[in-house]
Amino acid sequence: MFFSVVIPVYNRPEELADLLSSLVHQTEQDFEVIVMDDGSSITSKRVVDQYQNKLHIQYHFGENQGQGFARNEGMRLAKGDFFVILDSDVLLPNNYLKLLKVAILDRNLDAFGGPDAADSDFNPLQKAMDFAMTSFWTTGGIRGKLKDPAKYQARGFNMGVSRTVFESTQGFLDPNQGEDIEWSIRIKNAGFQLELVEEAFVFHKRKNTLASFAKQAFSFGRNRVNVSRFHPDAIKLVHWLPSLFLIFLISIVFTGIFQFPVFYGQLLLLFGWSMAVFISASIRYKSFLVGGLSLFTSFTQLCSYGTGLIVEWLKKAIKG
Protein backbone atom coordinates (compact mmCIF):
# COMPACT_ATOMS: atom_id res chain seq x y z
CA MET A 1 0.00 0.00 0.00
CA PHE A 2 1.48 3.35 -1.03
CA PHE A 3 -0.50 5.85 1.10
CA SER A 4 -1.89 5.82 4.62
CA VAL A 5 -4.15 8.86 5.15
CA VAL A 6 -4.15 9.88 8.83
CA ILE A 7 -6.97 12.16 10.03
CA PRO A 8 -7.26 13.41 13.63
CA VAL A 9 -10.77 14.55 14.50
CA TYR A 10 -12.31 16.25 17.52
CA ASN A 11 -16.09 16.80 17.68
CA ARG A 12 -16.43 17.29 13.92
CA PRO A 13 -18.25 14.27 12.45
CA GLU A 14 -20.00 16.28 9.71
CA GLU A 15 -16.71 17.73 8.44
CA LEU A 16 -15.13 14.29 8.51
CA ALA A 17 -17.98 12.89 6.41
CA ASP A 18 -17.29 15.47 3.68
CA LEU A 19 -13.57 14.65 3.69
CA LEU A 20 -14.21 10.90 3.50
CA SER A 21 -16.58 11.48 0.60
CA SER A 22 -13.81 13.27 -1.29
CA LEU A 23 -11.45 10.35 -0.56
CA VAL A 24 -13.93 7.91 -2.11
CA HIS A 25 -13.63 9.75 -5.41
CA GLN A 26 -9.83 9.75 -5.64
CA THR A 27 -8.45 8.58 -8.98
CA GLU A 28 -5.52 7.02 -7.08
CA GLN A 29 -6.94 4.15 -5.00
CA ASP A 30 -3.80 2.64 -3.44
CA PHE A 31 -4.43 3.94 0.09
CA GLU A 32 -5.93 3.26 3.50
CA VAL A 33 -7.59 5.74 5.88
CA ILE A 34 -6.96 5.93 9.62
CA VAL A 35 -9.31 8.15 11.64
CA MET A 36 -8.02 9.08 15.10
CA ASP A 37 -10.86 10.36 17.29
CA ASP A 38 -9.08 12.48 19.90
CA GLY A 39 -11.41 12.08 22.87
CA SER A 40 -14.47 13.65 21.22
CA SER A 41 -17.72 14.04 23.15
CA ILE A 42 -19.44 13.84 19.75
CA THR A 43 -17.72 10.83 18.22
CA SER A 44 -17.25 10.07 14.54
CA LYS A 45 -17.73 6.29 14.69
CA ARG A 46 -21.15 6.43 13.03
CA VAL A 47 -19.70 8.41 10.13
CA VAL A 48 -16.76 6.04 9.70
CA ASP A 49 -19.08 3.01 9.78
CA GLN A 50 -20.92 4.42 6.75
CA TYR A 51 -17.68 4.24 4.76
CA GLN A 52 -16.56 0.73 5.71
CA ASN A 53 -17.67 -0.62 2.33
CA LYS A 54 -16.36 2.35 0.36
CA LEU A 55 -12.87 2.82 1.81
CA HIS A 56 -10.15 0.75 3.43
CA ILE A 57 -10.72 2.55 6.73
CA GLN A 58 -9.94 2.19 10.45
CA TYR A 59 -11.43 4.08 13.40
CA HIS A 60 -9.65 4.50 16.71
CA PHE A 61 -10.94 6.38 19.75
CA GLY A 62 -8.57 7.56 22.48
CA GLU A 63 -8.32 10.04 25.30
CA ASN A 64 -7.86 13.67 24.28
CA GLN A 65 -4.13 14.38 23.89
CA GLY A 66 -3.93 16.94 21.09
CA GLN A 67 -3.80 16.57 17.34
CA GLY A 68 -0.02 16.11 17.11
CA PHE A 69 0.03 13.09 19.39
CA ALA A 70 -3.16 11.68 17.83
CA ARG A 71 -1.42 11.82 14.45
CA ASN A 72 1.58 9.99 15.91
CA GLU A 73 -0.69 7.17 17.10
CA GLY A 74 -2.25 6.98 13.64
CA MET A 75 1.12 6.73 11.92
CA ARG A 76 2.16 3.93 14.28
CA LEU A 77 -0.91 1.99 13.11
CA ALA A 78 -0.36 2.79 9.43
CA LYS A 79 0.64 0.16 6.87
CA GLY A 80 1.49 2.43 3.92
CA ASP A 81 4.89 3.48 2.63
CA PHE A 82 3.93 7.16 2.82
CA PHE A 83 1.74 8.86 5.41
CA VAL A 84 -0.58 11.72 4.35
CA ILE A 85 -1.75 13.92 7.24
CA LEU A 86 -4.96 15.90 6.78
CA ASP A 87 -7.17 18.03 9.02
CA SER A 88 -10.82 17.05 9.19
CA ASP A 89 -12.00 20.38 7.71
CA VAL A 90 -10.42 19.93 4.27
CA LEU A 91 -11.75 18.52 1.01
CA LEU A 92 -9.64 16.89 -1.70
CA PRO A 93 -9.78 17.41 -5.44
CA ASN A 94 -10.28 14.05 -7.17
CA ASN A 95 -6.70 13.92 -8.47
CA TYR A 96 -5.03 14.96 -5.19
CA LEU A 97 -3.41 11.61 -4.33
CA LYS A 98 -2.47 10.94 -7.95
CA LEU A 99 -0.66 14.27 -8.27
CA LEU A 100 1.00 13.73 -4.93
CA LYS A 101 2.25 10.27 -5.88
CA VAL A 102 3.71 11.57 -9.15
CA ALA A 103 5.53 14.38 -7.32
CA ILE A 104 6.94 12.04 -4.67
CA LEU A 105 8.31 9.60 -7.25
CA ASP A 106 9.53 12.16 -9.78
CA ARG A 107 11.20 14.44 -7.20
CA ASN A 108 12.35 11.69 -4.85
CA LEU A 109 10.66 13.36 -1.87
CA ASP A 110 10.89 12.09 1.69
CA ALA A 111 8.24 14.53 2.92
CA PHE A 112 5.97 17.20 1.50
CA GLY A 113 3.61 20.05 2.29
CA GLY A 114 0.76 21.25 0.13
CA PRO A 115 -1.18 24.54 0.00
CA ASP A 116 -4.83 25.25 0.71
CA ALA A 117 -7.46 27.00 -1.37
CA ALA A 118 -11.17 27.89 -1.37
CA ASP A 119 -13.58 25.85 -3.47
CA SER A 120 -15.99 27.71 -5.74
CA ASP A 121 -19.02 26.89 -3.55
CA PHE A 122 -17.49 28.23 -0.31
CA ASN A 123 -19.35 31.18 1.22
CA PRO A 124 -17.91 34.74 0.90
CA LEU A 125 -16.43 34.79 4.41
CA GLN A 126 -14.66 31.45 3.87
CA LYS A 127 -13.16 32.81 0.66
CA ALA A 128 -12.11 36.01 2.43
CA MET A 129 -10.40 34.00 5.17
CA ASP A 130 -8.68 31.92 2.50
CA PHE A 131 -7.37 35.14 0.94
CA ALA A 132 -6.08 36.43 4.27
CA MET A 133 -4.17 33.19 4.86
CA THR A 134 -2.71 32.75 1.37
CA SER A 135 -2.32 36.16 -0.29
CA PHE A 136 0.96 37.90 -1.07
CA TRP A 137 -0.46 41.00 0.63
CA THR A 138 -0.92 39.24 3.96
CA THR A 139 1.39 36.23 4.29
CA GLY A 140 3.67 36.84 1.33
CA GLY A 141 2.20 33.73 -0.28
CA ILE A 142 4.50 31.51 1.80
CA ARG A 143 1.74 28.95 2.35
CA GLY A 144 1.45 28.04 -1.31
CA LYS A 145 3.97 29.59 -3.72
CA LEU A 146 7.75 29.66 -3.32
CA LYS A 147 10.59 30.14 -5.76
CA ASP A 148 12.45 27.40 -3.89
CA PRO A 149 10.03 24.59 -2.86
CA ALA A 150 12.69 23.21 -0.49
CA LYS A 151 12.23 26.25 1.79
CA TYR A 152 8.64 25.28 2.58
CA GLN A 153 7.57 24.44 6.12
CA ALA A 154 4.68 22.00 5.95
CA ARG A 155 1.39 22.65 7.75
CA GLY A 156 -0.58 19.91 9.46
CA PHE A 157 -3.75 20.41 7.42
CA ASN A 158 -1.92 19.04 4.34
CA MET A 159 1.43 17.33 4.76
CA GLY A 160 3.04 13.93 4.53
CA VAL A 161 6.14 11.92 5.29
CA SER A 162 7.61 8.57 4.35
CA ARG A 163 7.61 5.73 6.84
CA THR A 164 11.38 6.12 7.06
CA VAL A 165 11.05 9.79 8.07
CA PHE A 166 8.53 8.98 10.79
CA GLU A 167 10.55 6.11 12.22
CA SER A 168 13.72 8.21 12.18
CA THR A 169 12.27 11.40 13.70
CA GLN A 170 9.44 9.89 15.80
CA GLY A 171 6.84 12.37 14.62
CA PHE A 172 5.42 15.36 16.47
CA LEU A 173 7.02 16.54 19.73
CA ASP A 174 4.19 18.91 20.70
CA PRO A 175 0.45 18.20 20.65
CA ASN A 176 -0.88 21.44 19.16
CA GLN A 177 1.39 24.52 19.27
CA GLY A 178 3.17 24.88 15.94
CA GLU A 179 3.94 21.18 16.03
CA ASP A 180 3.84 20.90 12.23
CA ILE A 181 6.42 23.66 11.68
CA GLU A 182 8.67 22.24 14.41
CA TRP A 183 8.60 18.81 12.79
CA SER A 184 9.26 20.30 9.34
CA ILE A 185 12.43 21.96 10.63
CA ARG A 186 13.55 18.77 12.36
CA ILE A 187 12.89 16.69 9.22
CA LYS A 188 15.12 18.98 7.16
CA ASN A 189 17.81 19.07 9.84
CA ALA A 190 17.88 15.28 9.70
CA GLY A 191 18.81 15.48 6.02
CA PHE A 192 15.48 14.47 4.48
CA GLN A 193 14.01 16.08 1.36
CA LEU A 194 10.86 18.07 2.26
CA GLU A 195 9.38 20.32 -0.42
CA LEU A 196 6.21 22.17 -1.34
CA VAL A 197 4.06 20.30 -3.86
CA GLU A 198 2.11 23.26 -5.19
CA GLU A 199 -0.30 21.23 -7.30
CA ALA A 200 -1.34 19.01 -4.34
CA PHE A 201 -3.68 21.57 -2.78
CA VAL A 202 -6.69 20.97 -0.57
CA PHE A 203 -9.88 22.99 -0.19
CA HIS A 204 -9.76 24.32 3.38
CA LYS A 205 -13.35 24.56 4.57
CA ARG A 206 -12.84 26.90 7.52
CA LYS A 207 -15.96 27.27 9.66
CA ASN A 208 -14.65 30.26 11.63
CA THR A 209 -16.51 33.39 12.55
CA LEU A 210 -14.45 36.58 12.30
CA ALA A 211 -13.92 36.39 16.08
CA SER A 212 -12.75 32.77 16.05
CA PHE A 213 -10.56 33.53 13.03
CA ALA A 214 -8.88 36.28 15.08
CA LYS A 215 -8.38 33.87 17.97
CA GLN A 216 -6.86 31.30 15.63
CA ALA A 217 -4.49 33.84 14.07
CA PHE A 218 -3.46 34.99 17.56
CA SER A 219 -2.57 31.39 18.44
CA PHE A 220 -0.56 31.05 15.21
CA GLY A 221 1.58 34.00 16.31
CA ARG A 222 2.10 32.43 19.73
CA ASN A 223 2.89 29.07 18.11
CA ARG A 224 5.76 30.54 16.09
CA VAL A 225 7.43 31.56 19.37
CA ASN A 226 6.74 28.11 20.80
CA VAL A 227 8.60 26.60 17.83
CA SER A 228 11.56 28.86 18.63
CA ARG A 229 11.86 27.10 22.00
CA PHE A 230 12.84 23.99 20.03
CA HIS A 231 14.64 25.84 17.22
CA PRO A 232 16.03 29.27 18.27
CA ASP A 233 16.31 30.48 14.66
CA ALA A 234 12.67 29.66 13.81
CA ILE A 235 11.56 33.32 13.89
CA LYS A 236 12.67 35.14 10.74
CA LEU A 237 12.08 38.74 9.66
CA VAL A 238 9.06 37.67 7.60
CA HIS A 239 7.35 36.40 10.77
CA TRP A 240 7.72 39.84 12.38
CA LEU A 241 5.96 41.62 9.50
CA PRO A 242 2.44 41.27 11.00
CA SER A 243 3.75 42.76 14.26
CA LEU A 244 5.34 45.62 12.32
CA PHE A 245 2.02 46.13 10.52
CA LEU A 246 0.27 46.34 13.90
CA ILE A 247 2.84 48.83 15.19
CA PHE A 248 2.39 50.85 11.99
CA LEU A 249 -1.37 51.07 12.59
CA ILE A 250 -0.85 52.18 16.19
CA SER A 251 1.72 54.76 15.12
CA ILE A 252 -0.82 56.40 12.81
CA VAL A 253 -2.76 57.57 15.86
CA PHE A 254 0.27 59.29 17.40
CA THR A 255 1.55 60.86 14.20
CA GLY A 256 -1.97 62.13 13.53
CA ILE A 257 -1.72 64.08 16.79
CA PHE A 258 1.86 65.34 16.52
CA GLN A 259 3.11 65.17 12.90
CA PHE A 260 0.51 65.83 10.22
CA PRO A 261 2.79 65.46 7.14
CA VAL A 262 3.92 61.99 8.26
CA PHE A 263 0.32 61.12 9.13
CA TYR A 264 -0.88 61.77 5.58
CA GLY A 265 1.98 59.69 4.19
CA GLN A 266 1.02 56.81 6.45
CA LEU A 267 -2.61 57.07 5.41
CA LEU A 268 -1.54 56.96 1.77
CA LEU A 269 0.45 53.78 2.37
CA LEU A 270 -2.45 52.18 4.23
CA PHE A 271 -4.88 53.16 1.48
CA GLY A 272 -2.58 51.69 -1.18
CA TRP A 273 -2.30 48.40 0.69
CA SER A 274 -6.06 48.28 1.29
CA MET A 275 -6.81 48.84 -2.39
CA ALA A 276 -4.32 46.12 -3.35
CA VAL A 277 -6.10 43.69 -1.02
CA PHE A 278 -9.57 44.66 -2.26
CA ILE A 279 -8.69 44.50 -5.96
CA SER A 280 -6.64 41.32 -5.68
CA ALA A 281 -9.34 39.47 -3.72
CA SER A 282 -12.14 40.75 -5.97
CA ILE A 283 -10.32 39.51 -9.08
CA ARG A 284 -9.35 36.15 -7.57
CA TYR A 285 -12.89 35.29 -6.45
CA LYS A 286 -14.78 37.40 -9.02
CA SER A 287 -16.70 39.14 -6.25
CA PHE A 288 -16.59 42.65 -4.82
CA LEU A 289 -18.26 41.28 -1.67
CA VAL A 290 -15.35 38.90 -1.10
CA GLY A 291 -12.98 41.78 -1.86
CA GLY A 292 -14.56 43.88 0.87
CA LEU A 293 -14.66 41.03 3.38
CA SER A 294 -11.02 40.30 2.60
CA LEU A 295 -10.12 43.72 3.98
CA PHE A 296 -11.64 42.73 7.33
CA THR A 297 -10.07 39.26 7.37
CA SER A 298 -6.67 40.61 6.29
CA PHE A 299 -6.61 43.25 9.03
CA THR A 300 -7.80 40.60 11.49
CA GLN A 301 -5.19 38.04 10.46
CA LEU A 302 -2.22 40.44 10.52
CA CYS A 303 -3.13 42.22 13.75
CA SER A 304 -4.04 39.04 15.62
CA TYR A 305 -0.95 37.12 14.49
CA GLY A 306 1.27 40.11 15.24
CA THR A 307 -0.22 40.50 18.71
CA GLY A 308 0.15 36.80 19.48
CA LEU A 309 3.79 36.79 18.45
CA ILE A 310 4.62 39.90 20.51
CA VAL A 311 2.79 38.63 23.59
CA GLU A 312 4.42 35.21 23.52
CA TRP A 313 7.86 36.65 22.65
CA LEU A 314 7.67 38.98 25.66
CA LYS A 315 6.62 36.10 27.91
CA LYS A 316 9.55 34.06 26.66
CA ALA A 317 11.97 36.99 27.12
CA ILE A 318 10.75 37.65 30.67
CA LYS A 319 10.86 34.01 31.73
CA GLY A 320 14.24 33.49 30.04
Residue pairs with C-beta under 8 A, 6 or more apart in sequence:
1 30
1 31
1 32
1 56
1 79
1 80
1 81
2 28
2 30
2 31
2 80
2 81
2 82
2 101
3 28
3 30
3 31
3 32
3 80
3 81
3 82
3 83
3 84
3 97
3 100
3 101
4 31
4 32
4 33
4 34
4 74
4 75
4 78
4 79
4 80
4 82
4 83
4 84
5 23
5 31
5 32
5 33
5 34
5 83
5 84
5 86
6 34
6 36
6 71
6 74
6 75
6 78
6 83
6 84
6 85
6 86
7 16
7 19
7 33
7 34
7 35
7 36
7 74
7 85
7 86
7 87
7 88
8 36
8 38
8 67
8 70
8 71
8 74
8 87
8 88
9 15
9 16
9 35
9 36
9 37
9 38
9 40
9 44
9 88
10 37
10 38
10 39
10 40
10 64
10 67
10 88
11 40
11 41
11 42
12 40
12 42
12 44
12 88
12 89
13 40
13 42
13 43
13 44
13 46
13 47
14 47
15 88
15 89
15 205
15 207
16 35
16 44
16 47
16 48
16 88
17 47
17 50
18 91
18 205
19 86
19 88
19 89
19 90
19 91
19 92
20 33
20 47
20 48
20 51
20 54
20 55
20 57
22 91
22 92
22 93
22 94
23 31
23 33
23 55
23 92
24 51
24 54
24 55
25 94
26 92
26 94
26 95
26 96
26 97
26 98
27 94
27 95
27 97
27 98
28 95
28 97
28 98
28 100
28 101
30 101
31 56
31 80
31 84
31 97
32 55
32 56
32 57
32 58
32 78
32 79
32 80
33 51
33 55
33 56
33 57
33 58
34 57
34 58
34 60
34 74
34 77
34 78
35 44
35 48
35 57
35 58
35 59
35 60
36 60
36 62
36 70
36 71
36 73
36 74
37 43
37 44
37 45
37 59
37 60
37 61
37 62
38 62
38 64
38 65
38 66
38 67
38 70
39 61
39 62
39 63
39 64
39 65
40 61
40 64
43 61
44 59
45 59
45 61
48 57
48 59
49 59
51 57
58 77
60 73
60 74
60 77
62 70
62 73
65 175
66 174
66 175
66 176
66 179
67 87
67 156
67 175
67 176
67 179
68 156
68 171
68 172
68 173
68 174
68 175
68 176
68 179
68 180
69 172
69 175
71 85
71 156
71 171
71 172
72 170
72 171
72 172
74 83
75 83
75 166
75 171
78 163
80 163
81 162
81 163
82 104
82 160
82 161
82 162
82 163
83 160
83 161
83 162
83 163
83 166
84 97
84 100
84 159
84 160
85 156
85 158
85 159
85 160
85 161
86 92
86 157
86 158
86 202
87 156
87 157
87 158
87 204
89 157
89 204
89 205
89 206
89 207
90 116
90 157
90 158
90 202
90 203
90 204
90 205
91 119
91 202
91 203
91 205
92 202
92 203
93 201
93 202
93 203
96 200
96 201
96 202
99 197
99 199
99 200
100 112
100 114
100 160
100 197
100 200
103 109
103 112
103 197
103 199
103 200
104 112
107 193
107 195
108 193
109 193
109 194
109 195
109 197
110 161
110 162
110 164
110 165
110 187
110 192
110 193
110 194
111 154
111 159
111 160
111 161
111 162
111 165
111 184
111 187
111 192
111 193
111 194
111 195
112 154
112 159
112 160
112 194
112 195
112 196
112 197
112 200
113 152
113 153
113 154
113 155
113 158
113 159
113 184
113 194
113 195
113 196
113 197
114 158
114 159
114 196
114 197
114 198
114 200
114 201
114 202
115 134
115 143
115 144
115 145
115 158
115 196
115 198
115 201
115 202
116 130
116 133
116 134
116 143
116 144
116 155
116 157
116 158
116 201
116 202
116 203
116 204
117 130
117 134
117 144
117 201
117 202
117 203
117 204
118 126
118 127
118 130
118 131
118 203
118 204
118 285
119 203
119 205
122 130
122 203
122 205
124 285
124 287
124 289
124 290
124 293
125 210
125 293
125 297
126 205
126 206
126 207
127 281
127 285
127 287
127 290
127 293
127 294
128 281
128 290
128 293
128 294
128 296
128 297
129 206
129 208
129 213
129 297
129 301
130 204
130 206
131 138
131 277
131 280
131 281
131 284
131 285
131 290
131 294
131 297
131 298
132 138
132 139
132 213
132 294
132 297
132 298
132 300
132 301
133 139
133 143
133 204
133 301
134 141
134 143
134 144
135 141
135 277
135 280
135 281
135 294
135 298
136 280
137 273
137 276
137 277
137 280
137 298
138 277
138 298
138 301
138 302
139 301
140 238
140 241
142 152
142 238
143 155
144 196
144 198
144 201
145 198
146 152
146 196
149 195
149 196
149 197
149 198
150 193
150 194
150 195
152 184
152 194
152 195
152 196
153 180
153 181
153 184
153 185
154 160
154 180
154 181
154 183
154 184
154 194
155 180
155 181
156 179
156 180
157 202
157 204
158 200
158 201
158 202
159 180
159 184
161 169
161 187
161 194
162 192
165 187
165 190
165 192
168 190
168 192
169 183
169 186
169 187
169 190
171 183
172 179
172 180
172 182
172 183
173 179
173 182
173 183
173 186
173 230
174 182
174 226
174 230
177 219
177 222
177 223
177 226
177 227
178 220
178 223
178 224
178 226
178 227
181 223
181 224
181 227
181 234
182 226
182 227
182 230
182 231
182 234
184 194
185 227
185 230
185 231
185 234
186 230
186 231
187 194
188 194
206 213
208 216
210 296
210 297
210 300
213 297
213 300
213 301
213 304
214 300
214 301
214 303
214 304
215 304
216 304
217 300
217 301
217 304
217 305
217 308
218 304
218 305
218 307
218 308
219 308
220 305
220 308
221 242
221 243
221 304
221 305
221 306
221 307
221 308
221 309
221 310
221 311
221 312
222 308
222 309
222 311
222 312
223 308
224 234
224 235
224 239
224 309
224 312
225 235
225 309
225 312
225 313
225 315
225 316
226 312
227 234
227 235
228 234
228 235
228 316
229 316
235 309
235 313
239 309
240 309
242 301
242 302
242 303
242 305
242 306
242 309
243 305
243 306
243 307
243 309
243 310
244 306
245 302
245 303
245 306
246 302
246 303
246 306
246 307
246 310
247 306
248 266
248 270
249 270
249 303
251 266
252 263
252 266
252 267
252 270
255 262
255 263
255 266
256 263
274 295
277 291
277 294
277 295
277 298
278 291
278 292
278 294
278 295
279 291
280 291
280 294
281 290
281 291
281 293
281 294
282 288
282 290
282 291
284 290
285 291
